[in-house]
Structures are given as structure tokens and as C-alpha cells.
Amino acid sequence: MKILVTGAAGFIGFHLCQALLENGHDVVGLDNINGYYDVKLKFARLEELGISQIDATPFNIRCESSKYGAQFNFVRMHLEDREKLPKLFRKEKFERVCNLAAQAGVRFSIENPEPYIDSNVVGFLNLLECCRNFDIQHLVYASSSSVYGLSDEIPFSTQHKTEQPISLYAATKKSNELMAHTYSHLFSLPTTGLRFFTVYGPWGRPDMAYFLFADSIQRDKPIKVFNDGLMERDFTYVGDIVKGVQLVLESDTREREDKREFYRLYNIGKNKAEKLLDFIEIIENKMGKTAEKVLLPIQPGDVLKTWADTTELNKDYGYSPKTPIKIGLEQFVNWYKWYYGLDQNPA
């Protein structure tokens, strides 16, 4: 099967490409490698996939790798490129698409709204158009737990109302769900939205709280703990997330088409809320240092608690995350120490 993965140089996209290649699929990875966080980490992920020496290259390049046996091609491109994206689809003849490309970050969207509309809305529209025009069998795309806003209905269910997002990032993700529904209805395009909860693990994003905690602890700097630490998150290990995405992406869609169930939407998380202070304590133990904590008020766009109800994803696809948080954070810290030269062995 030939699969397009957008956001391939990103955290989850990198891990998904790796897993798909190991499973024998030919993969084309697309990413614009923007500067939202350190691009060196994005290039390092691509190097792990067998792609190197692309940092100085222009957009719309093509690099190839066969490190995992199956073929991996990388294309540096914006989803907003309305001319080049259809050409890529026409040339590659993808069977399935997984869209993980997006401008990320809740707080960043408050001061910088434009990139969110460009990438998350315009880019997603271009992708939908390509999927319907080039007979894509299945589009799987990343939504977010942020769409639940300030809901106090716990655990979060896809049956709950999500009409009141509290950040532009969340609003763009909700718009993706609505746009996908429209294309599924009008063009019988099988789409599956996955509302990601807080994903952590090796090769993670430096702007995420757990990465910032580890970095500050290592540097003997105080860590910022919002809402006095009285927050809970559905922390899910990246390996479990990728297995879930694979179950959906590789599934047979013929039954859905027979039932005319072209649109589906699921939560994907651990199905358990962890206390933030407990999460920090585990990182401290793994780093071998105690953090100096600066307790601050809750930030605009933040919510007190997230908890994914993953019953439907388990029922339809057998999704069942297994990684305990202590094991997952140990894997992250081992990788962190290796990546920054603090240890000789990767996770």
C-alpha cells in the first residue's frame, strides 16, 4: 500500500512513518519544516528515516530512502500550495492519506492566528480536494482534545457538544471535522478524524510541557507550573498512539462503504487522567533531580482536565493502549539524555 503522511518531520508523523515502513508500506512523507520549534530536531527525525542533507534545499524537493526495506520518499512542501499538491497526488497515486500536518500550539495561536488558518484550514481544504479528485480510499486526519473547550463532562466523549472552542487552534481543528464531514457526505470519501489527547515520548516536541520540564530540570532552572499544578491530563505514549492510527489507517473500508458510513470520529488517548504534579514527580525521578516549581495561574486557552473516552475506538478497531506512564517517561528521558549527549545509549 502507498500512503501519504503529512507532517512527516513532526513528532507523531515521524513515528508513524517509521511504523508504516517497518510494516512494509511505501510511504511518502510531506512536511514544510517550519520554524515553530527547533528545525534541527525535525531534520534529525528525517535522518532516522534515512533522509539527510535537506536543510539547505528549496521547497518541493524529493529525497528517497530505503532504510527500512520499504520505500520512503520525502517531499518538502506546504499544504497551502494549491498547484504543487495535486501534481504530487497525480504522480504518486496514493491509496491512503494520513494528515498530521498542522500549525500546533494552543497558546501560540492567541498571538499568531494567521499560520493556523493557512495550514490547518486552507491546507486541509487542499488536501480534501486532492483526496476526492484522486480516488483516495481513506483519509485519516488529526483532530484534537482541544475541541472540548471548557467542558466539565468527564470523560470526554465524541457525543458531547464541541461548539465553543476557547482557542483558535481548537477552532481550526473543529473546522477540520466539519469539512471532512462535508466531503464524506458530498463525495462518499471515507474519512476518520482522531481527537488526539496529550501525546508524549521520545523525539517529542520541545514546546510540550513534559519536554520543557525535563529541559529545565537538566539545566537547574525553575519550571512553570500553571494553575498551581492542579491540572490533569490524559497522557498517552506515542507508541500506543501510533498503533491506534495504524489500526484505523490500514483497516478495510469496504464495510463502511457498504453501510455508507463514510464519516467517523474518535477519541484517541489513554482513557485515564493523570495528575500533573504526579507526572512531574516521575520526570524528576527519572532525571535524578528535584525541580524548583514556580506556581502560576491558569493560562488562556488551557483547561483543567482532559480524559478520553476511547470506548468506540476500542470497539471498532481493538485500540487498547498498554504503556504505563512510568515506562513511557523512562523511554522519553532515556532518549532526551542520548539526544543531548548526556548519555551514550538511546532509548
Secondary structure, 3 states (H helix, E strand, C coil): CEEEEECCCCHHHHHHHHHHHHCCCEEEEEECCCCCCCHHHHHHHHHHCCCCCCCCCCCCCEEEECCCCCCEEEEECCCCCCCHHHHHHHHHCCCEEEECCCCCCHHHHHHCCHHHHHHHHHHHHHHHHHHHHCCCCEEEEEEEHHHHCCCCCCCECCCCCCCCCCCHHHHHHHHHHHHHHHHHHHHCCCEEEEEECEEECCCCCCCCHHHHHHHHHHCCCCEEEEHHHCCEECEEEHHHHHHHHHHHHCCCCHHHHHHCCCEEEEEECCCCCEEHHHHHHHHHHHHCCCCCEEEECCCCCCCCECCECCHHHHHHHCCCCCCCHHHHHHHHHHHHHHHCCCCCCCC
